[in-house]
């Protein structure tokens, strides 16, 4: 029963994420016109729609968005089950909280993709159906630098871009969860491996005793 608290964190992320998204949708104009400075010129609220993956990347296909949404749904289920299995194994709580952050963020953006094309009518005009074609609402803009990238830079040379992408609470939750796991992986997975080795030794000892 102790694993419920991790799902409650995920639920809290989902509710907060969509509360902010709906406030932005119903109270802000899209783009630069509705932009609201928060801390000077470097941190702003900026209502924009993301039709694809992180950083605006898209799958170049007529069914690209549908494929992406289905993948997100499957990933959401997989992460949820992974969290349950980790909790049953009794791994480090930091790993469980981190995966709960990732799960909450994943579900938060899945809801946009699956439902907002219908509920908020924000699917692209050329979509075959608004279902599973919703665009993710982003609003937090850290404006460190924007301008034209030098031509000699690989991939992005000559393009006009911002140094930091516009993101939402779900994106931030996923980023924080992944970052914690990467930084603390030796502690998280080291304890898990040590626990498994102890279990193997105990099982081996028990079998040896029974054979005697």
PEQUI-V393869 format. One record per residue. N is the residue number from 1. RES is the residue in one letter. SS is DSSP state (~ for helix, > for strand, _ for the rest). OMEGA is omega in degrees with one decimal (* if undefined). NEAR is the number of other C-alpha atoms within 10 Angstrom. Layout:
{{N/RES/SS/OMEGA/NEAR} {N/RES/SS/OMEGA/NEAR}}
This chain:
{{1/X/_/-176.0/6} {2/X/_/-177.4/8} {3/X/_/179.8/15} {4/X/~/-176.5/11} {5/X/~/179.6/13} {6/X/~/176.0/22} {7/X/~/176.2/21} {8/X/~/175.0/13} {9/X/~/178.6/17} {10/X/~/179.3/25} {11/X/~/178.4/19} {12/X/~/177.8/13} {13/X/~/-178.7/24} {14/X/~/-177.9/23} {15/X/~/179.3/14} {16/X/~/-179.4/13} {17/X/~/-175.9/23} {18/X/~/172.5/19} {19/X/~/179.2/12} {20/X/~/-179.4/15} {21/X/~/-178.9/21} {22/X/~/175.3/13} {23/X/~/178.7/10} {24/X/~/-176.6/20} {25/X/~/-174.1/17} {26/X/~/-175.7/9} {27/X/~/-178.8/11} {28/X/_/170.2/17} {29/X/_/-177.3/15} {30/X/_/173.6/15} {31/X/_/-175.4/13} {32/X/~/-177.7/11} {33/X/~/-177.5/10} {34/X/~/-175.6/15} {35/X/_/-177.9/17} {36/X/>/176.0/18} {37/X/>/178.2/13} {38/X/>/175.1/12} {39/X/>/179.9/10} {40/X/_/-179.3/9} {41/X/_/-172.7/12} {42/X/_/176.0/12} {43/X/>/-174.0/15} {44/X/>/166.1/18} {45/X/>/-173.8/22} {46/X/>/-176.5/24} {47/X/>/176.4/25} {48/X/>/179.2/23} {49/X/>/179.4/20} {50/X/>/-177.0/19} {51/X/_/-173.6/20} {52/X/_/-177.6/20} {53/X/_/176.5/16} {54/X/~/-179.8/13} {55/X/~/175.2/11} {56/X/~/180.0/12} {57/X/_/-176.6/10} {58/X/_/173.8/14} {59/X/_/-174.1/13} {60/X/_/-179.5/9} {61/X/_/177.1/9} {62/X/_/-179.2/11} {63/X/_/-177.0/12} {64/X/~/-178.5/14} {65/X/~/178.7/22} {66/X/~/178.0/21} {67/X/~/-179.6/15} {68/X/~/-178.8/19} {69/X/~/178.1/23} {70/X/~/177.8/16} {71/X/~/178.9/12} {72/X/~/178.4/20} {73/X/~/179.3/19} {74/X/~/178.4/12} {75/X/~/178.6/16} {76/X/~/179.2/20} {77/X/~/-179.6/14} {78/X/~/-179.8/13} {79/X/~/178.3/19} {80/X/~/179.4/20} {81/X/~/178.4/12} {82/X/~/178.1/16} {83/X/~/178.8/23} {84/X/~/-178.7/17} {85/X/~/177.6/13} {86/X/~/179.9/17} {87/X/~/179.2/19} {88/X/~/-179.4/12} {89/X/~/178.5/12} {90/X/_/179.9/12} {91/X/_/-179.6/18} {92/X/_/-177.1/16} {93/X/~/178.5/13} {94/X/~/177.5/16} {95/X/~/179.6/22} {96/X/~/178.2/24} {97/X/~/179.9/20} {98/X/~/179.2/23} {99/X/~/177.1/27} {100/X/~/175.8/28} {101/X/~/179.8/28} {102/X/~/179.7/27} {103/X/~/179.4/30} {104/X/~/178.6/31} {105/X/~/179.8/27} {106/X/~/179.6/25} {107/X/~/180.0/24} {108/X/~/-179.6/27} {109/X/~/176.3/26} {110/X/~/-179.6/25} {111/X/~/176.2/20} {112/X/~/-175.3/26} {113/X/~/-174.2/31} {114/X/~/-168.1/22} {115/X/~/-171.1/19} {116/X/~/173.8/21} {117/X/~/178.6/22} {118/X/~/-173.9/17} {119/X/~/-178.6/13} {120/X/_/178.2/15} {121/X/_/-177.4/15} {122/X/_/176.3/20} {123/X/_/176.4/25} {124/X/_/-174.0/15} {125/X/_/-176.3/9} {126/X/_/179.5/8} {127/X/_/178.8/16} {128/X/_/178.3/12} {129/X/_/177.6/14} {130/X/_/178.4/22} {131/X/_/179.0/18} {132/X/_/177.8/23} {133/X/_/179.2/29} {134/X/_/179.0/32} {135/X/_/-177.8/28} {136/X/>/179.6/27} {137/X/>/176.6/25} {138/X/>/-176.8/24} {139/X/>/-177.1/25} {140/X/>/-173.5/18} {141/X/>/174.1/24} {142/X/>/-171.8/19} {143/X/_/179.5/16} {144/X/_/179.1/12} {145/X/_/171.5/10} {146/X/>/-178.3/11} {147/X/>/-178.0/11} {148/X/>/-179.7/12} {149/X/_/-179.7/16} {150/X/_/-175.7/12} {151/X/_/-176.1/11} {152/X/_/-179.2/9} {153/X/_/-179.7/10} {154/X/_/174.3/9} {155/X/_/-173.7/8} {156/X/_/-177.6/13} {157/X/_/178.5/12} {158/X/_/-178.4/14} {159/X/_/174.8/13} {160/X/>/-176.6/12} {161/X/>/176.0/13} {162/X/>/-177.5/16} {163/X/_/-178.4/13} {164/X/_/-178.4/13} {165/X/_/173.7/17} {166/X/_/-172.6/24} {167/X/>/178.5/23} {168/X/_/-177.6/21} {169/X/~/179.0/22} {170/X/~/177.8/25} {171/X/~/-179.0/21} {172/X/~/179.8/16} {173/X/~/177.8/25} {174/X/~/-178.8/19} {175/X/~/-179.2/15} {176/X/~/179.6/17} {177/X/~/179.7/23} {178/X/~/-178.7/17} {179/X/~/179.6/13} {180/X/~/179.7/16} {181/X/~/-179.8/19} {182/X/~/-178.4/11} {183/X/~/-173.7/10} {184/X/_/-172.3/14} {185/X/~/179.3/14} {186/X/~/179.1/11} {187/X/~/-177.1/13} {188/X/~/-173.2/19} {189/X/~/174.6/15} {190/X/~/178.3/14} {191/X/~/178.9/14} {192/X/~/179.9/17} {193/X/~/179.0/12} {194/X/~/178.4/11} {195/X/~/179.0/15} {196/X/~/179.8/13} {197/X/~/177.5/12} {198/X/~/178.9/12} {199/X/~/179.1/12} {200/X/~/178.9/12} {201/X/~/179.8/12} {202/X/~/178.9/12} {203/X/~/179.1/12} {204/X/~/180.0/12} {205/X/~/179.8/12} {206/X/~/178.2/11} {207/X/~/178.8/11} {208/X/~/179.6/10} {209/X/~/-179.6/9} {210/X/~/179.6/8} {211/X/~/178.1/7} {212/X/_/*/5}}
